[in-house]
Each structure stands twice: as structure tokens, then as C-alpha cells.
Amino acid sequence: MAAMKILFVTSEAAPLIKTGGLADVSGALPAALCKLGVDVRVLLPGYPVVMSKCSNFEVVATFTYLTGFPTSRLLSGKMDNGVPLLVLDCPGLYQRDGGPYQDTQGRDWSDNAKRFALLSKVAAILGGRATPLAWHPNLVHCNDWQSGLTPAYLHYKSGAAASVITIHNLAFQGNFPRSNVHTLGLPASSYSIQGLEFHGMMSFLKAGMFYADHITTVSPNYAREIQQDELGFGMQGLLNDRTAQLTGILNGIDEDEWDPASDPHLSKNYDSKNFKGKALNKQALQKRMGLEEDASIPLLGVVSRFTHQKGLDLLLEIAPRLMEIPVQLVMLGSGDVAMQNAAQNLAQRYPGKIAVMVGFNEALSHQIEAGADMFMMPSRFEPCGLNQMYSQRYGTPPLVHDTGGLADSVVDCNSTTLADGSASGFVFHGMTADNLHHTILRAVAVYKNNKEWLTLCKNCMAKDFSWETSAKAYLDVYNKVLGR
Ligand code: ADP
């Protein structure tokens, strides 16, 4: 049988452009699928950083006829990992300073509907009979709201490819005024409850979830949670209706990029057999961040977007109590300005004990994974989460709230799980400051027992979070959708 052809549409892909976990997935899953013999091509908008890396790409199509959209071109080349890459070059929509979704002030681009409708539309053209390419995908794999209109556009083409949409975070829905239905070239009839209408708006994500042949999300637990009122973000009805076509697949991690044995960002590489090297990374991290260089004090790490979702407000609330244990805290992240300020104020109040760096810093994120003793993820909800898997690989037990992919990937440490070798972190139930505090105390108690702590760290490092397992699960979904 001919190789399955998949067009993977995404608004970010590491290492080219990254704001969060979607980029990690888009950088790694297509490569893992290629290894399984799937013929995958990634389609990505031509933001400035992307364009700067594809000067040798070949122009394979020009779209001058798409009503309502500026002229765009499709460039073809390869990502560094060898995966074929199609870049949608449309300077009027993508060539600007700022991020993929927001300007330099953190405001959403006012033309985001048009920017990501174009991405979706071109994906649908490539998945349709009239594609300008000789390569015809069997299935278009969309990701999040930014490519959510693709299944809607495909729905109105005959003989088009099948489609799957992956929800990386249901909280981001791409809801825009109704007038966009017309301007973005969709029929008026699509604006209905049985279509892309969502509470008086047109919803890109709902379009994807309604029209796609199958829906996946990034952990089995999150797949259950989003069918319920608390975490369904208003979409639980539709997701319940489509429960037979909804699959949760835990993300993998890029084990080359996140490997303490070869990570170029670390002061000292280490693995589970040479675990002592980890201590040097703690020392280097304390030094870099201006913390007291004390090997014995537990160092808690955070690398995160600073948003309500991530629950860091609880951590900040109990920080004064944590100082009494004592522990040290290092935080890297950005987002909510009030939360950034609160964190920075605490750093000023507790010099040498709390250190905060506001910003996005890839190297420091690796150094925190390696240098911290434990990694904090008190998220209110977390579709999958990657850092808790990175931290386990780095022998840095994560402390997580019992939600989404965190619950699927961390096994709480207790006498039973320590004895059977499955313990890999600490899980707290009930999103309160006291529960978080109590669990940190519990973790510190284990930390003080060197033997138990070492066992826990080594359990973490022995876990398999490779993409291969996840990619096979995606392949099963594709096969099911395509009736193979
Ligand atoms: P989300 O996608 O919700 O932000 P994930 O845990 O799925 O959360 O993925 C976040 C990714 O972004 C991880 O690779 C994490 O290390 C990275 N990241 C988040 N904030 C920063 C930061 N300030 N600097 C460097 N990397 C960051």
C-alpha cells in the first residue's frame, strides 16, 4: 500500500517558532510519524523568523485568486529535522514584529481571523482536488483554532481529504464576530448550531470540532474532562455528541532536545548512572539566579506562562510560608503583568531565596529542569503539559495538581508507589493553597531521606515519554478515519 500522506497544519513549530506546547508537538510528532513510514508535510505561516530560515526554499504555488485575502505564496523546503515544510508566505498578514498571535504590547492582532483563515483555507486547497501540488494528502491534521476552519472549508469541497483536529487547549477558541463567515468565504448556512456558531460568534475551534472526521486531544484524562461542564468551556455538549470520535493521546517529548546526558545548556551533563552531575547544575543555577549556593536546601523550579490557568497565584500566595521550611524558589516565565509583578516583589522581599526572571529563555528553561530539585506545576487545568515530563527525564520530580495530562503522567509518591517503583512525583488534589502547601511539605520530607529521594529521581528518569508511542496512537486514528 502507498505511504499514507498527511498534511500537518500548525501555527507554530519548534524550533522555528514557539510560544507553547503546540510548537513542541508540531516539531516532534511529524518527525515521529515520518519514522513510522508516514509521508508528512508541515504547513506553517511565514512569520519573519520562519522566512529568515527558508531563503533556499522553492516557490511551489501562488494564490492570487482567494477572495478577501492578499496574494500569498507557498514555499517548499525542509525543517532541520528533515521533515518537509511548506511555508505560507503572505507578507501582509505574517511579516510583522511581535508574536504569532499578538503585537509587541501583548494585544491580539486585530486581523487574526483573516490571518488564520488564510492558513486554514490554503490547507483545505492542498487537501482538495484542485491542489496546485502533485502531492495529495489523504488526511489533513489540524491543530487548535488557528487551523480550525480547515475542516469547514474541506466540508464544502467534493472529493477532499479527510481531517482530524487536535485540541491542545480548549480555552483558546478563536471566536470572532459573525460577519467573518461571509468575508472568510464560508456559506451562510455554516453559521448554525449545527456548524460553526458558538454563542452568537463564529468559532474557529468549534468549526474544527464540528466538521473534522475525528477529534483528538493531548491526554486521555483531558479528553474526559472536556466533556464535562467544569472544563468543557461551553463545548462539552458538542464533545459529548462526538465522544465516539474523540481520542486522548498523551504527548511525547523530544528526547534529543531534552536529554540531560547531552543537553548543551547544562553546566554538567548527567544521566541516571552518573547522577552526581545534577548537583553541579543546581549550584550553577543558584549562582546564575543570585540564590544562596546551598546544596542542602530544596530548590523548587517553575517554567511557565504566567496565567490563571497555571495556578502560580497559589504558589505566590504560600511563598512566605515556604520560606520557613525553608526552600528556595526559581521562576521563569511571562504573561499576566500583575502576576509578574507579584513574583518580582517576592524576589525583592526574599533576596537569595526567591529568584524570578520574566521573559522567554530556552537555555534557562533547560537549566531549571536540571538544576531544580523539584518542579512545580499547580495548574488549574492542563491539557497535557510538557514540563512535568521534561522534569522527570531530568530526574527532577514534578509536583502537580491532579488534572489533565498531569494526572496521566505523574505517579504520586507514597509508600506503595515507592515500593513498586512507580512513584515519579507528587500529586495534590483540590486546588487550594493549603493543599499545595501540604504537598510541598510532603515532598520536602521525602527529599530529606536521601535514599528515597534518589529512588524517586531514578524512577523518573527511567520513564518512557518518547514520541514513538504517541505517534503510533495517531497512526491508529488516521487508519480508523481512512478506513484502512
Ligand atoms: P503551555 O503550552 O500551556 O504553555 P506546556 O507545558 O504544554 O504549556 O508547554 C510549555 C512549553 O513552553 C514548554 O516547552 C516550556 O518549557 C516552554 N516555556 C514556557 N514558558 C517559557 C519561558 N518563559 N521560557 C522558556 N520556555 C518556556
Residues whose N, C-alpha, C, O or C-beta is under 5 A from the ligand:
A	BS01	ADP	T19 G20 G21 L22 V303 S304 R305 L332 G333 S334 G359 F360 N361 E362 S365 G385 L386 N387
